[in-house]
Amino acid sequence: MLCEAFKKSYLDVTNIDKGSQKMQDTETLPSFKIEENQQTVSPQRRDELLQNPGFGHIFTDHMAVIHWAIDRGWYDARICPRKPFEIDPACAVLHYAQAIFEGLKAYRAEDGRILLFRPDANAERFAQSAQRLAMPVLPKNLFLEAVEQLVKIDQVWIPHAEDSSLYIRPFMFATERFLGVRASKEYIFSVIACPVGTYFEEGIKPVKVWLDTKYSRAGPGGTGAAKCGGNYASSLLSQADAYAHGCEQVLFLDVVEKKWIEELGGMNICFITSDNRLITPKLDGTILPGVTRLCVMKLARDMGLHVEENSYSFEDLKADAKSGKLKEVFACGTAAVIAPISAFKYQGGETIIGDGSFGPITKKLRDHLVGLQTGKIEDTEGWVKTVIV
C-alpha cells in the first residue's frame, strides 16, 4: 500500500512541468508586491563598500521571492528586505539537491542608463535547468520582472568604477518537508544581487589552469548542461587542487575517454589558432551552454574568424601550443566575462600558450563584449535591455 502511494506521488511530481504549464495557461500570474527595507545600509557605508567590492561578498538591501506549490502554481511574488530563509530540517533541497541558479549582470552606462545584458537568454536557460531537475518552469516574464524590479529598487548599489557591475543571482530550490526520493511539490524562486569588481583577485590578466585527470565534472546523460548546484559541488575538490598547484581554475576532460577538453570549473573555454579559427568544445549534454560563449561565437564570426564547435583533445592542445598553431586560449562566462589563459599545468609538466600574455584577439573580443554590455558600443543584436533610462 505504501509503495503504491509513493509511486503515485512520484508520478504526480515528475509531471510537474506539464502541470505548471497548464496552470500558467489558465491562471493569472502573480504581480509583485513591493516591501521596502526600512533598515538599508547607510549611504556612507555603501560608498565605502563599493570602493572595493571584490566578488560575491557584499549584498544589496533587497531580494525577490516567489513561491510555487503543486496545487497553487506561482504565488506570493514579492520584493522585500534581504533576509535569511526559514526552512525545515527535512526541506527537500537539503537532502536531494533540487537547486538551480543563474548569473547575469546589470551595468551602469556612462550616460546614466542601467542596462541588463541578454536577460532573456538567462531566463530560457533557467527554464531548461528546471526541466532537467524535475522542477516547475518559471514563466519568462516572471523571471525578467523579478530581476528588473530588484535592479530598480537597489540601483544605488551598482558601482561606477570600470570593470565593475551588479551581479544578479536568480535561483530556485525545493522546499517541501519530506524524506523520500522524488521531486518536491513546493519551491521558492528568489533573486539576490551583489556589487562586484573583477572575478579574479589579480584583476584582468592571464590566468593559469590546472588539468584534472582524476575527477570529472559531468557525464553523458547527467546534468552537465543544467546550471545546478550539484555540478559545482562536484568541481570543488578539483578547484582546491588547482589552487594548491598555483592555478586559478581547473580544466575537466570527458568522463569516457579522459581525452577531450570539456570546460573549466565555472566557465566555458575557447581556442584561437594561427589559421584564424576559434574552436570551442561542442555542446553534447555534458557542457553548460554559456550565454557569454554564445555571444563570443557571434562576435568572432563578425571579426572574420572561422568558428568551430568541435572536440579538441588535451594532447592536441599541447602539440599545437608547442608548434605555434595554438595562439591564444581564453575562458568565458558571466562572472569573468573573458579571461585569457597563459598556461596549463598538469602532473609532470606545464604548457605555455603563446608568450603567456593577453592575446590580441582575446583582448579585442573582450573589449567589444564589455563595450556592448556597458553601452559604449551600439547594440545591433538586441542583446542589451535598458532597465532605467
N, C-alpha and C positions, 0 to 999 in steps of 0.2 A: 504493500500500500504506500509506504513512504517513498519507495523507489519510483513508483508511478507518478506520485505527486511532484517529486523533484524533477522528473523528466518533463512533465507538463510546464512547470515553472521555467525550466531551461529553454524550452521551445518558445515560450512567450517572450522571453527577453532576447533570444537570438534573432527574433523577427523585429527587433526594436526599431530598425531603420524604416521598415515599411509602415509600422505603426505610427512612428513620429511624423513621417511624411504625410500620412493620412490626416493626422491632427492639424498639421500646418495648412493643409488644403481646405479644411473645414472650419477652423477656429481662427479668431483674431489673435495675432501675436501680441505679446505684452509691450506696452510703451514704458519708457524709462521714467522712474521717479528719481528726483534729484534731492539728495540729503547732503548739504554742505558740511564740511568738517569745521567745527567751531574752535578747534584747537590746532590750527595749522602751524607749521614751522614758521618762526618769525622771519621777516624779510632779511634781516641782518644775518641770521644763522644760515638761511638758504643761500645767500650770496657767498658765504664762506664755503659751504659745501660744494657749490658749483665751480669754485676755483680749481678744484682737483677732484672730480667725481670718481675717477677710476672706472671700474666696470662691475655693475651688479651689486653694489654695497649700499647705495643711497636710494631711498624710495620716495615717491611723491605722497601727497596728502590723502588721495582718494583711491578708490578701486571700483570696478564694475562687477556686478554679481547678477546672475540669472540662474534660476533653479529649473530642474526638469524632473518629472515623475511619470511613470508609465501610464498612469490613469489621468494625468493632467496636461501633459505636454510641457511647453515652456511657460514659466510664470514668474512673477515677482522680480522683474528687471529693475535694478537699482544702480545709481551711482551714489556711493556712500563713503564715509571716512574709512581709510585703510585700517584694518584691524585683523587679529587672528581669527581663524575659523574655529568653531567648536565642533568637534567630531567625536563619534563614539569609538571606543577601542576596537569594536567589531566592524568599523567602517570598511567597506569593500576594497577601497584603494590600498589600504594598509596591508592587505593580505593577498590580493590578486592583481595589483598593479595596473588597474584600468585608469591610465592617466596619459593625456596628450597635451601638447602645447605648441605654440607658435612664437616667432620672434620677428618683429618689424620695428621700424623707427619713424619718429617724427622729427623734422628738421626745421630750423629757423632760417628762412631766407634773408638775404641782405636787405630786401625791401620790406621786411617785417612779416611777410606771409608765413603761415605754419603749414608745412607740407608733409604728406604721407607718401611713401613710395610703394606702389603696387600692393595695396592692402587687399585688393580683390583676389590676388594670387594666393595670399596667405589664408584668406577665408576658404578658398577652394581646397587648398592642401589640408587645412584643418578638418574639413568635411571628409576628405579621403582617409585621414588618420582615424577619425571617429568610426568610419565604416569598418576599417581593418580590426579595430579593437571592440567591435560589437557595441558601440556607444551611439546615442542618438545624434543625428546630424543637425547642427545648429544652422538655421537659415542664414544665408549670406548677409542679408540686410541687418539682422540682429548682431552678427559679428562686427560688421562695419560700424553700426551705430554705437555699440559698446566702446569700440576703440576711439571713435571720434568724440563721443561725449567725455570720455576720460581725458583725452588730449585737450579739449576745450577748457575743462574745469581746472586742469593742472598745467596750463600753458606756461605759467611763470617758471616752471621747473625746466623748461627747455633751455639748454646752455647757449650762450652766444659765441663761445670760443670755436676756432677752427677745429675740424675733426671731432666735434662733439655733437651729441644728439640726445633725444629722449628714446630710450629703448623700451619697447612695449611688449609685454608678455601676456598674451591670451592663453588660458589653459582650462582644462576640464578634467574632473576626476569623479570617480564613483563614490557615492556617499551612503548607499543602503547599508543598514545594520544587519549583517547576516554572515554566517560561515557556511560556505558551500560553493563549489567551483561552477559558477555560471555568471553571466553578465548581470550587472547591477540593474535595479529598477529605478534608481534615483541618482541624480548627478548635479554637480554645481559647475557652472561655467563662470570664469572670472577673468578680469584683466587688471594687471598692475603695471606700473611704469617706473623707470629709474633713469635719471640723467647719467650719461656715460661719456667717457672720452674714448681713447683707442682701446681695442680689445686686449692687445698685448702690452704688458707693463713697459716694455722697452720702446713703445711707440711704433711709428710706421717705419719699419726697417726689415730686412730679410731675416727669416727665422729658420731654425734647424728642426728637422723632423726625424723621429725615431721609428724605424721599421719593426713592427711586432710580428714575429714569426711563430709565436706560440698560441696566442688567442685571436679570435675573430670577432668582428662586430655583429655580423648577421649572416644568415644562410638562406638558400633557396626555400621559398615558402614561408619564410619568417616575417618579421615586422620591420625589416631594414628600410623599406620605403615609407614607413609611417614615422611621424615625429612624436615618438612616445618615450616616456621616461626610461623604460627598460633598456632601450638601445644605448642610452647614455650611461646608465649604470654599468652595463657590461664593458664599457670602454674605460672606466675609471682606473682599474688596476693597470692597464696598459699605459694610460696617461701618466700615472705615477712613475712608471718605469721610464717613460720618456723624460720626465723631469730629472730623474736620477742620472740620466745619461747626458744631461745638459741640453735637452731639446725642449722646444715649446709645444710641439704637437706630436701625435702618434699617427702612423700610417698603417692601415689594415689591408691585408690581402684577402683573396676569396677563400671561403671555407673549404672548398672541394679540393683544389689543386695546390693551394698555398702558393700561387704563382702570379695571379693577376691583381693589379692595383685596383682598389675599390674607392675608399675615401678616408679622410682623416677622422679623428675622434669627434670633431664637431663641424667639419667643413668639407666641401667638395674640392676636387683638385683638377688642375688644367696644365697642359704641357705645350710649349711653343717650340717648334722645330726650325731648323735652318732653311727649310724649303717652304716657309710661310704657312705652316699648318698649326692649328690649335686642336689638340687632342684632349678629350675628356672621357673617362670611362662611361660606357653606355649604361642606361638605366635598365636593370634586369630584375627589379624587385628587391634587391639587397642594398641599394643605394638610395639615399634621400634625394628626391627631385628638388634641388635647391632653387629658390627664386633668383638669387644672385647668379647662380650658374646659368640659368636661362637667359638672364639679361646679358651676361658676358658673351655668350654664344652669339646673340644678335649683334652686339656691338662689334665683336670680332669680325663677323661677316661684313658689316658696314665698313670696316677698316681694310677690307680686302684679303683677310685671312681665309684659308680653306678650313672650315670647321668639321671635325670628325668626332662622332661618338663611337669609339672603338675600344676593344680590350687592349691593354698595354701592360706588359709584364715588367716586374722589377728588374729582371735580368736585362731586358731591352733598355730600360732606363739607364742602368749602369753603363752599358755598352755605348748608348747614344750620347751620354754625357762625356764619356772618355773620348769619343771620336769628334765631338763638337757638333753633332747633329742636333742634340737637345740643347737649346739655347737658354730657355727660361722655364721655370715652374712656379706656379702660384696656387695658393689656397683661396677659396672664395666662399663667403657666407654673409648673412646679415650682420652678425656681430663684428667681424673683422673686415668686412667689405671685400677687399683683395689684399692678400698678404704674400709678398714674394718669398720663395723658399730658396735659401742659399745652399743647403746641403742636406743629405740624408745620411744618418748614422745607423749602423746595424752591427750585429755581433761580428767582430773581426774586421771592420772597416768603415770607411766613410766615402761618400761620393759627393764631390762639389759640383754645383750647377753653374756653368759658365765661369765667370770670375768671382762668383759669390755676391755680386752686387744687385741692386734693384734694376732689373732689366728694362730696356726702353719700351717694349711692347706692353709689358705688365704695367708700367707706370702710366702709359697712355690710356690703357683700359681703365685703370683705377681713377685717374683724373677725370675722364669723361663720365664715368658712372657717378662719382661723387658730385660732379658738376650738375648732373641731372637731378640727383637727389636733393641738392640744396638750392635748386632754382637758378644756378648760374648759367646753365646751358638750356636752351629751349627744348622742351619736351615735344617731340613729334610722334611719339608712340602711344601717348595716353597713359603713361606709367605714373605720372605724378598727380596726386589728388590734393587740392587746396582745402584745408580744413578751416582756416581763419585767414581772411584777406587783410 
